[in-house]
């Protein structure tokens, strides 16, 4: 085969051929490959190391040692550098990244420029005395300097963490104060939804509270802030001195970054991932599942606070050009992301279910309005993907472009279930369990079930599972989070169905499960039914256990502007739920609200709102700094108070 023919063969098939030639394994289909990958954990991850030719200065003495999922030790003895493996993909024929601002300015960075800036910034960190294990943090939007910060920090052995600039100052401090960072990189602001948002005052507040800082580096993003108010070194001055990029050789499990949980119901948990585990997980995910290569332009719409930013950065490992966009997905209109696909020849696009639903409701028609002929697949994550999104994709984007639903999380910085280019797309389902992920659905007794709803569990260790939580010396919080329900087995907190064909249906968070008359219902089924109606922008359904054994299931809906909330619309909502889900799914009450609050990564706040409606004070139910629109919480708090008054009046009359 010539180069073009080889490139057209999905990488997962090339991997299977490699296994035959190098491991004497005859594997012809994905399900067999997956089964082998979880039956022989050590052999699978060893093959990923070898297939992708991981660069290490010292080879591992063993692949994995473990008694159960909670105590695995991976690739003992290996010494390596995550950043060095990233730069192995250097290709001066194509840019490393394209950076785009909301007002349309685009700048391509060559691999040479990325190496030069990373080397220069690493040198600057050295002059400050930054050492292995120190923390370098970013208060940054989705811009190239965030990537440079990560790569430079790791090249020294420092640990990286970043918050997007839509996180409030208290939210930033709740995360970064835990880390006691020595260097802060902060953008002076950014443009979002047509407005410039200066962050100079916020930076000054953050600096005052982070007393361990040795330096702050200011990244200029706004013309209005040409003269920074916040004291600090400019990015230009921090990177003006040329220095060769050097790579500190570190243990496989040396901390790469700290990601944070949403922090909606308490202090955000600092999730620490080892550099080697992330390297292997992301080689597998980006190359074998997303099928990325140096021919691709990979664009996942995300913020730096969301784990998908980390995944997008890791696409560099596969040689892909990554497209970074700092701005709103709906400015100047809902077609903004499709315009980026057209203008920058994107081949793999990643979005949220909410964005696809918004496109459908706003009448966006990418196939006829934009050129999407470079696009070969679309990924989607953040929440269960409704069936209507698949039909819209087929009609308005192209029936030849697969829409792959992916579900994983911040916890592993990767995917548990998703898609594969050799497996058909099953609308409403995740087509496969990802390679190396021993995912099962377990019932209450801890038994695996098929074609039946159960808890998502992982029965074999993965190298990208956290090495620890930050400030959790005895591991108590880590074990409580994942291993307290089924000792030694990872319980993720999702409610899923594993089908006979190996696909997985994600129904929603198990801790927000609806349980009506003893029958468990998935909130995703209700959202899929309700949000197909053009009048509904978004919805939130809750199952609330009341005193005396009563059960109340309200549905809150956010309406499109200009829509009347009348009995006719309520009847249409009920009919849609009855037809698409079941009569059991019909809510007890439908309430209009001005908006649905989310975590900063876009997940609906089902559990905290449920607590508020049960009477928990707001300050105990959630952390407002972790909410995208804190003002909406007051709406639900007032509703709860008014409902309590109504119930009190009724009881007094009785």
C-alpha positions in Angstrom: 0.0 0.0 0.0 1.1 3.6 -0.7 1.3 6.2 2.1 -2.2 7.5 1.3 -3.7 4.0 1.5 -1.9 3.3 4.8 -3.2 6.6 6.2 -6.8 5.7 5.2 -6.7 2.5 7.3 -7.9 3.3 10.9 -5.1 3.3 13.4 -6.9 0.7 15.5 -6.7 -1.8 12.6 -3.0 -1.0 12.1 -2.6 -1.7 15.8 -4.3 -5.1 15.4 -1.9 -5.9 12.6 1.0 -4.9 14.8 -0.2 -7.2 17.5 -0.3 -10.1 15.0 3.2 -9.4 13.8 4.8 -8.6 17.1 2.7 -10.4 19.8 1.4 -13.3 17.7 -2.2 -12.3 18.5 -4.9 -13.1 15.9 -7.5 -10.4 16.6 -9.9 -9.4 13.8 -12.6 -7.3 15.5 -13.0 -4.7 18.1 -14.9 -6.7 20.7 -12.2 -9.4 20.7 -9.6 -6.7 21.0 -11.4 -5.1 24.0 -11.8 -8.5 25.7 -8.1 -9.2 25.4 -7.2 -5.7 26.6 -9.1 -6.3 29.9 -8.3 -10.0 30.3 -4.6 -9.4 30.1 -4.1 -5.9 31.6 -0.3 -6.0 31.7 0.1 -7.3 28.2 -2.3 -4.7 26.8 -0.6 -1.7 28.4 2.8 -3.0 27.6 1.7 -3.2 23.9 0.6 0.4 24.0 4.0 1.4 25.4 5.7 -0.5 22.6 3.3 0.3 19.7 3.7 4.1 20.3 7.4 3.7 21.0 7.3 5.7 24.3 10.6 7.4 24.9 12.1 6.7 28.3 15.7 7.1 29.6 15.2 4.1 31.8 13.0 1.1 30.9 10.4 -0.2 33.3 11.2 -3.2 35.5 7.6 -4.4 35.5 4.4 -3.4 33.9 1.8 -3.5 36.7 1.5 -4.9 40.2 -1.8 -4.8 42.0 -4.1 -6.7 44.4 -7.2 -4.7 43.4 -8.1 -1.6 41.4 -7.2 0.7 44.3 -3.6 -0.1 44.7 -2.0 -0.6 41.3 1.7 0.4 40.7 2.5 0.9 37.0 5.8 0.7 35.1 8.0 0.7 38.1 11.5 1.9 37.6 10.8 3.8 34.3 12.1 7.3 34.0 10.8 9.6 31.3 9.3 13.0 30.4 5.7 13.6 29.2 6.8 16.8 27.4 9.7 15.1 25.6 7.2 12.6 24.2 4.9 15.4 23.0 7.8 17.0 21.1 8.6 13.7 19.4 5.6 14.5 17.1 7.3 17.7 15.8 6.5 18.2 12.1 7.5 21.4 10.4 5.2 20.6 7.5 2.2 21.4 9.7 1.6 23.8 12.6 1.4 22.4 16.1 -1.6 24.6 16.9 -3.9 27.3 15.6 -5.1 29.9 18.1 -8.4 31.7 17.4 -10.0 34.6 19.3 -13.7 35.4 19.3 -13.4 38.3 17.0 -11.8 36.1 14.4 -8.1 36.7 14.7 -6.2 33.4 14.1 -2.5 32.7 14.6 -0.7 29.4 13.7 2.2 28.3 15.9 4.8 26.1 14.3 6.3 23.3 16.3 9.6 25.3 16.2 7.8 28.2 17.9 6.2 26.0 20.5 9.6 24.4 21.3 11.2 27.9 21.4 8.6 29.4 23.8 8.5 26.3 26.0 12.3 26.3 26.3 12.4 30.0 27.0 9.7 29.8 29.7 11.3 26.7 31.3 14.5 28.7 31.5 12.6 31.6 33.1 11.2 29.2 35.7 14.7 27.9 36.4 15.9 31.4 37.1 13.2 31.7 39.7 14.4 28.5 41.4 11.4 26.4 40.4 12.2 22.8 41.1 10.7 19.3 40.6 7.5 19.0 42.6 6.8 22.8 42.8 3.5 24.0 41.5 3.0 26.3 38.5 -0.6 27.5 38.0 -2.5 29.3 35.3 -5.5 31.6 35.4 -5.9 31.5 31.6 -8.4 31.1 28.8 -7.9 28.6 26.0 -4.8 30.1 24.6 -1.3 28.9 23.6 0.4 30.2 26.8 -1.6 27.6 28.8 -0.1 24.8 26.7 3.4 26.3 27.1 2.9 26.6 30.8 2.0 22.9 31.1 4.9 21.7 28.9 7.5 23.9 30.5 6.4 23.0 34.0 6.6 19.3 33.2 10.0 19.6 31.5 11.3 20.7 35.0 9.3 18.2 37.0 7.0 21.0 38.3 3.3 20.2 38.6 0.7 22.1 36.5 -2.8 23.3 37.3 -5.1 25.8 35.5 -8.4 27.5 35.9 -10.4 29.2 33.2 -11.1 32.9 33.7 -14.9 32.3 34.1 -14.1 30.8 37.5 -14.7 33.4 40.3 -11.8 34.6 42.5 -13.1 32.5 45.5 -13.3 29.5 43.2 -9.8 30.0 41.9 -8.5 30.4 45.5 -10.4 27.3 46.7 -8.3 25.4 44.2 -4.9 27.1 44.0 -4.5 27.8 47.7 -4.4 24.1 48.3 -1.4 23.8 46.0 0.7 26.6 47.4 2.0 27.5 43.9 5.3 29.3 43.3 4.4 30.9 39.9 1.1 32.2 38.5 0.5 32.8 34.8 -2.5 35.0 34.2 -4.1 36.6 31.2 -5.1 40.2 31.6 -8.6 39.2 30.3 -10.4 37.8 27.3 -13.3 38.5 25.0 -16.5 36.4 25.4 -20.0 36.9 23.9 -19.0 40.1 22.2 -17.6 41.8 25.3 -14.1 42.3 26.7 -13.7 41.1 30.3 -10.7 42.5 32.1 -9.3 40.3 34.9 -6.6 42.7 36.2 -8.5 43.3 39.5 -9.1 39.5 39.9 -5.4 38.9 39.4 -4.5 41.4 42.0 -6.8 39.7 44.5 -5.4 36.2 43.7 -1.9 37.5 44.1 -2.6 38.9 47.6 -4.0 35.5 48.7 -1.4 33.2 47.2 1.4 34.1 49.6 3.7 31.4 48.2 4.1 33.1 44.8 7.6 34.0 43.7 6.4 35.6 40.4 3.3 36.4 38.3 3.5 36.4 34.5 0.9 38.5 32.7 -0.3 37.3 29.3 -1.7 40.3 27.3 -5.0 39.4 25.6 -6.8 42.8 25.7 -5.7 45.9 23.9 -7.3 48.0 26.6 -4.9 46.6 29.2 -1.7 47.7 27.4 -0.4 48.9 30.7 -1.0 46.2 33.3 -2.3 47.2 36.7 -1.5 43.9 38.3 2.2 43.7 39.2 4.0 41.0 37.3 6.4 40.1 34.5 5.0 40.3 31.0 4.9 37.1 28.9 7.2 38.7 26.4 9.9 39.4 29.1 9.5 35.9 30.6 10.1 34.2 27.2 12.6 36.7 25.5 15.7 34.8 26.4 16.5 31.8 24.1 17.3 28.6 25.8 17.4 25.0 24.6 14.5 22.9 25.9 15.7 20.3 28.3 13.7 17.4 29.8 14.0 16.3 33.3 13.7 12.5 33.5 11.1 11.6 36.1 9.4 8.5 37.4 6.4 7.1 35.5 4.0 8.2 38.3 5.5 11.6 38.9 2.6 14.2 39.1 1.9 15.8 35.8 -1.1 18.0 36.7 -3.8 18.5 39.3 -7.3 18.6 38.0 -10.2 19.6 40.3 -13.6 18.2 40.9 -16.5 20.7 40.4 -16.5 21.6 44.1 -20.3 22.2 44.1 -20.9 20.5 47.4 -17.6 21.1 49.2 -14.0 22.1 48.7 -12.9 21.0 45.2 -10.9 17.8 45.3 -7.4 18.0 43.7 -7.1 15.0 41.5 -3.4 14.2 40.8 -2.5 12.3 37.7 0.9 10.7 36.9 2.7 11.7 33.7 3.1 8.2 32.4 -0.4 7.1 33.0 -1.8 10.1 31.1 0.7 9.5 28.3 -0.5 6.0 27.7 -4.2 6.7 28.2 -4.0 9.6 25.7 -2.0 7.7 23.1 -4.7 5.1 23.2 -7.6 7.5 23.3 -6.5 10.0 20.7 -4.9 7.5 18.2 -7.0 4.3 18.5 -10.4 5.8 19.4 -10.3 9.3 17.8 -8.1 7.9 15.0 -5.9 11.1 15.0 -2.7 11.4 13.1 -0.4 14.2 11.8 -2.9 14.6 8.9 -5.6 15.9 11.3 -6.8 19.2 12.7 -8.5 18.5 16.0 -10.8 21.1 17.6 -12.7 20.4 20.8 -14.7 23.4 22.0 -13.7 23.6 25.7 -12.4 25.8 28.5 -9.1 25.2 30.4 -11.1 24.2 33.5 -12.6 21.2 31.7 -10.7 18.0 31.3 -11.3 18.1 27.5 -8.7 20.9 27.4 -6.2 18.4 28.7 -7.4 15.8 26.2 -7.1 18.3 23.3 -3.5 19.2 24.4 -2.7 15.5 24.4 -3.8 15.2 20.8 -0.3 16.6 20.0 1.0 13.2 21.0 -0.6 11.8 17.8 0.9 14.6 15.7 -2.4 16.3 15.1 -2.7 20.1 14.8 -4.9 21.3 17.7 -7.3 24.2 17.2 -7.7 26.4 20.3 -10.7 28.8 20.4 -11.1 31.4 23.1 -14.7 32.7 22.9 -18.4 31.9 22.8 -19.8 29.1 20.7 -22.8 31.3 19.9 -21.1 34.6 18.9 -22.0 36.2 16.6 -24.4 33.3 16.0 -24.9 29.6 16.7 -23.0 28.6 13.6 -19.7 29.9 15.0 -18.0 26.5 15.5 -19.0 25.3 12.1 -17.5 28.4 10.6 -14.2 27.5 12.4 -14.5 24.0 10.9 -14.7 25.6 7.4 -12.0 28.3 7.9 -9.4 26.0 9.5 -10.1 22.7 7.7 -11.0 20.9 10.9 -11.1 17.1 10.5 -12.3 16.0 14.0 -14.7 18.3 16.0 -15.7 17.9 19.6 -18.8 19.6 21.2 -21.3 19.2 23.9 -24.8 17.8 23.5 -26.2 21.2 24.5 -24.5 22.8 21.5 -25.9 20.3 19.0 -29.4 20.8 20.4 -29.0 24.6 20.2 -27.9 24.2 16.5 -31.0 22.1 15.8 -33.4 24.6 17.5 -31.8 27.6 15.8 -32.0 26.1 12.4 -28.3 25.8 11.8 -27.6 23.8 8.6 -23.8 23.2 8.4 -23.9 21.1 5.3 -25.6 23.8 3.2 -24.3 26.9 5.0 -20.6 26.0 5.5 -18.0 23.8 3.9 -17.6 20.8 6.1 -16.0 18.5 3.6 -12.8 18.2 5.6 -14.8 16.9 8.6 -14.7 13.1 9.1 -16.0 12.7 12.7 -17.7 14.6 15.5 -17.2 13.7 19.2 -19.6 14.7 22.0 -19.3 14.5 25.7 -20.4 16.3 28.9 -23.9 14.6 29.3 -25.9 11.8 27.6 -26.4 12.5 23.9 -30.1 12.7 22.9 -31.4 10.7 20.0 -32.6 13.8 18.2 -28.9 15.0 17.9 -28.0 12.0 15.8 -30.9 12.7 13.4 -29.9 16.3 13.1 -26.3 15.4 12.4 -27.4 12.9 9.7 -29.6 15.4 8.0 -27.7 18.7 8.5 -24.1 17.7 8.7 -23.8 14.5 6.7 -24.8 10.9 7.1 -21.2 9.8 6.3 -19.9 11.7 9.4 -20.1 9.6 12.6 -21.3 11.2 15.8 -19.4 9.5 18.6 -20.6 9.9 22.2 -17.9 9.7 24.8 -18.2 9.3 28.5 -15.3 9.4 31.0 -14.3 12.1 33.3 -11.9 14.3 35.1 -11.2 11.4 37.4 -9.2 9.5 34.8 -8.6 12.3 32.3 -9.9 10.0 29.6 -12.8 7.9 28.5 -14.5 4.8 29.9 -16.9 4.3 26.9 -17.0 6.0 23.5 -16.6 5.2 19.8 -14.2 3.5 17.5 -13.9 4.0 13.7 -14.3 0.2 13.0 -17.6 0.0 15.0 -21.0 1.3 13.9 -22.6 4.3 15.6 -25.6 3.2 17.6 -27.8 6.3 18.2 -28.4 7.0 21.9 -25.5 4.7 22.9 -21.7 4.7 23.4 -20.6 2.2 20.7 -17.8 0.6 22.7 -16.2 0.2 26.1 -12.8 1.8 25.6 -9.7 -0.4 25.3 -8.2 -1.3 28.6 -11.3 -0.3 30.5 -12.9 -3.3 32.3 -16.3 -1.5 32.5 -19.4 -3.4 33.8 -22.8 -2.6 35.1 -23.4 -4.0 38.6 -26.6 -4.3 40.5 -27.1 -3.6 44.2 -25.6 -7.0 45.2 -22.4 -6.4 43.2 -23.3 -8.7 40.4 -22.7 -7.8 36.7 -25.8 -7.3 34.6 -26.3 -7.1 30.8 -29.2 -5.3 29.1 -30.2 -4.1 32.6 -29.5 -0.9 34.4 -26.7 -0.9 37.0 -23.8 1.1 38.5 -20.8 1.7 36.2 -17.8 0.0 37.8 -14.3 -0.6 36.6 -12.9 -4.0 37.7 -9.3 -3.7 36.5 -6.9 -0.8 37.1 -6.0 1.8 34.5 -2.7 3.7 34.5 -4.5 7.1 34.3 -6.5 6.5 37.5 -5.4 9.2 40.1 -2.1 8.6 41.9 -3.7 10.4 44.8 -5.9 13.3 45.8 -4.0 16.5 46.9 -3.6 16.8 50.6 -5.0 13.3 51.2 -1.9 11.7 52.8 -3.6 8.5 54.0 -5.8 8.1 50.9 -9.0 8.2 52.9 -10.8 10.7 50.6 -9.6 8.9 47.5 -10.9 5.5 48.7 -14.2 7.0 49.9 -14.8 8.6 46.5 -14.4 5.5 44.4 -14.0 2.3 46.5 -16.4 2.5 49.5 -19.4 0.9 47.7 -17.6 -2.1 46.2 -14.3 -2.5 48.0 -11.4 -2.8 45.6 -13.6 -2.0 42.6 -14.0 1.5 41.1 -17.6 2.8 41.3 -17.9 5.8 39.1 -21.3 7.2 40.0 -22.9 6.7 36.6 -26.0 4.7 35.9 -25.5 2.6 32.8 -26.7 -0.3 30.7 -24.2 -2.6 29.0 -25.8 -4.2 26.0 -25.3 -7.7 24.6 -23.4 -6.2 21.6 -21.0 -4.4 23.9 -22.3 -0.8 23.6 -23.1 1.2 26.7 -26.1 3.5 27.4 -25.4 6.2 30.0 -28.6 7.2 31.9 -27.1 9.9 34.1 -25.6 10.2 37.6 -26.6 7.4 39.9 -26.7 9.7 42.9 -29.4 11.7 41.1 -31.4 8.6 40.1 -35.1 9.0 39.9 -36.9 6.2 41.8 -40.7 6.3 41.4 -42.8 3.6 43.0 -39.7 1.4 43.2 -38.9 1.8 39.5 -35.6 3.5 38.7 -35.8 6.1 35.9 -33.1 7.9 34.1 -33.1 11.7 33.9 -31.5 11.5 30.5 -34.6 9.9 29.0 -36.7 12.9 30.2 -34.2 15.4 28.9 -34.1 13.8 25.5 -37.9 13.9 25.3 -38.5 17.4 26.6 -35.6 19.2 24.8 -36.6 18.1 21.4 -39.5 20.6 21.7 -38.4 23.9 20.0 -39.8 25.9 22.8 -37.6 24.3 25.5 -34.0 25.5 25.8 -33.1 23.2 28.7 -34.7 21.3 31.6 -33.9 19.8 35.0 -35.8 16.9 36.6 -35.5 15.9 40.2 -36.7 13.0 42.3 -37.4 14.1 45.9 -38.2 11.8 48.8 -40.6 13.5 51.1 -41.6 12.8 54.7 -44.1 9.9 55.1 -42.8 8.0 52.1 -44.2 10.5 49.5 -42.2 11.2 46.3 -42.3 14.4 44.3 -40.8 14.6 40.8 -40.8 18.2 39.5 -39.6 19.3 36.0 -38.0 22.7 35.6 -37.9 24.2 32.1 -36.1 27.1 30.6 -38.1 28.5 27.7 -36.9 30.1 24.5 -37.5 33.8 24.5 -41.0 34.8 23.4 -42.5 31.4 24.3 -45.7 31.4 26.4 -45.7 29.0 29.3 -49.4 27.9 29.1 -51.4 24.7 29.5 -51.0 23.9 25.8 -47.2 23.8 26.1 -47.4 21.7 29.4 -49.6 19.2 27.6 -47.1 19.0 24.7 -44.3 18.4 27.2 -46.3 15.6 28.9 -47.1 14.0 25.5 -43.5 14.1 24.4 -42.4 12.4 27.6 -45.2 9.8 27.4 -44.3 9.0 23.8 -40.5 9.0 24.0 -40.0 7.6 27.5 -43.1 6.2 29.4 -46.0 7.3 31.5 -43.9 6.7 34.7 -41.5 9.5 33.5 -44.2 12.2 33.5 -43.4 14.7 36.2 -45.7 15.7 39.1 -45.2 19.4 38.3 -43.8 21.5 35.5 -42.2 24.8 36.5 -40.8 27.6 34.4 -37.4 29.0 35.5 -35.2 31.6 33.8 -32.3 29.2 33.4 -30.7 25.9 34.5 -27.6 26.2 36.6 -24.5 24.0 35.9 -21.1 23.3 37.2 -18.3 25.2 35.5 -17.8 22.2 33.1 -21.5 22.2 32.0 -23.1 19.5 34.1 -26.6 20.1 35.5 -26.7 20.6 39.2 -29.2 17.9 40.0 -28.0 16.8 43.4 -27.4 20.3 44.9 -30.7 21.6 43.7 -32.4 18.5 45.1 -30.8 19.3 48.5 -32.0 22.9 48.3 -35.6 21.8 47.6 -35.4 19.4 50.6 -34.6 22.5 52.8 -30.9 22.5 52.9 -29.5 26.0 53.2 -27.8 27.2 50.0 -24.4 27.6 51.7 -24.5 24.0 52.9 -25.9 22.6 49.7 -23.3 23.8 47.3 -20.4 26.2 46.7 -21.6 29.2 44.6 -18.1 29.7 43.3 -18.4 26.4 41.4 -21.7 27.4 39.6 -21.8 28.9 36.1 -24.7 31.3 36.9 -24.9 31.7 40.7 -27.8 34.0 40.5 -30.0 31.1 39.4 -29.5 29.3 42.7 -31.6 32.0 44.4 -34.5 31.2 42.0 -34.6 27.6 43.3 -34.1 28.7 46.9 -37.0 31.1 46.7 -39.1 28.4 45.0 -38.3 26.0 47.9 -39.2 28.6 50.5 -42.5 29.5 48.8 -43.4 25.9 48.4 -42.7 25.3 52.1 -45.0 28.2 53.0 -47.8 26.8 50.8 -47.5 23.4 52.5 -47.5 25.0 55.9 -50.7 26.9 55.1 -52.4 23.7 53.9 -51.4 21.8 57.0 -52.7 24.6 59.2 -56.0 24.5 57.4 -56.3 20.8 57.8 
